[in-house]
């Protein structure tokens, strides 16, 4: 049989892959070969061939459902426990950096920006992650923020003397 493909002719009878597909189709035909008339209807998909697709679909649906449940279970409680601390720390860091900038201490401000970055302040060094919610290892104000407040207080005190 000659079939035109992309303006070239293709002879499927000389193609070993086409022969393999054709022989596989013959094998599948034997499975459904019965006099009872049972088996796939013309145009119906092969149920054995649908198993991998169905498995993927169910796996994907299960994964999405698990993510949705986990979000409901952990996201809001994590936000509720972390937001007040993050807001307080952010406000205090802003005051420290703004004061250093206002005093014209740009080199010290750059050091403070590095030491008071979100990555530094919320690292494992300051938080216990033994459960789902990372809990601070400190009580009250963040230790790094307190250290910088003290440093800033000393700078202001020295500049007034």
N, C-alpha and C positions, 0 to 999 in steps of 0.2 A: 504494500500500500504506500503511495506517495502522497505526502501532505506538505503543502507550501508553508514555510515558516520564514518570516523576515525576508521575503523575496528570494529565498533559497529553497531548494527542495530537500526534504528529509525523508529518508526511507526507513520507516519504523521496523521493517522486517530485518534490517541489518543491525539494529540497535540491541545489544545484549540487555540493557536496562529495561527496554520495552518488553523483551521476552520474559524477564523476571517478573515484571508487574503482571503481565498476562498470565504467567503460570501461577502467581499468587492468587489472582482472581479466580483461576480454575479451582484452586484448593478451597477458597472460600465458598465457591459455588457448591462444592461437595458437602459442606457443612449444612447448607440449607436445602439440599436436594432431598425432597421427600414427596411422596404422593399425596400427603395430606393437605398440601397447599400452604403449609405454615412456612414462615421465613420472611425475610425482608421483602417489602413491597417495592416495586419500582420507584426510585426517588427517595426511599427511606434510608436513613443513615445506618451504618453498621453498628450494632450495639456494642460489640467488642471494641471497635475503634473509638467509641465514645467514652470508654472508661478513663483513659488518661485525661481527656478534656474535663470530664466531670470531677475527677480527683483534683485537678488544678483549680477548678471553680470553687469547689468546697473548701479547699485549703485556703484560697484567697479570701473567701467569705469568712471563714473561721478566724483568720489572722486579723482581718478588719474589725470583726466583732470583739476580739480580745483587746485590740488597741483602744477601741471605744470604751470598753469596760474599764480598762486601766486608766484612761484619761479621767473618767468620772470618779474613780476611786482615789487617785493620787494627785492629779493636777490641781484641783481646787484646794484640797487641804495643804498642799505644798505652797501654793500661792498665798493662802490665808496665813500660814505661819511665817513665810519669808518676806512678804510685802512690808509689814511694819518695820522690821529690822532694816531692810534695804532702803526704805524711804528715809529713816532716821540717819543711817550711815551716809547716804547720799547728800542729805542736807548739811551734815556736819563737815563732810569733805568739801562741799561747795564753799562753805564759810571759810575754811582753812585756805583753800586755793585762792579765793577772792581776796582775802586779807593779805596773803603773800604778794599777790599781783598788785594790790593797792599800795603796798609799801615799796614796790619796785624791786623786790627780791626775786628776780627772774631765775637765777641759777638755782636757788633754793626751791622755787616753785616747780621747776622741772624735776627735781629730786622728789618732791612731794607728789607730783603727778604719777611718777613711777611707783612709789611706795604705797600710794593710796588709790591705785587703779582697782577696778572691779576684780580683775584676775588675782591681784595680790590680797585684797581684803576678803574675798570669798573663797580662798583656797582651802585645801584640806587641813592646813596648819591650824585654822581657827574653828573648824567644824567637825563634829562627830557624825560619821555617816554609817552608824551601826544599824539604823533602820531606814525606812523609806524617806523620812524627812531628815535632812541634814540639820542637826541642832548645834547651836553655838557652844563652844567649849568655855565661853566666858559669860559672865553675868554683867548686866549693865551695858555700858558703852563698849564699843569695839576697842581692843587694846592698841592697835595702830593709830586709830583716830585719837585716842587719849594721849598717846605719846606725842603726836603732832600738835595737839592742843597745848600740851605742856611746853613744847619747844617754841610754839608761837607766843605763848604767854611770856616766856623768858626773853624772846626777841623784843617784844613790845616793852617789857620792863626795862631792858638794857637801853633801848632807844630813848626812853624818857629820863634816864639818869644823867 
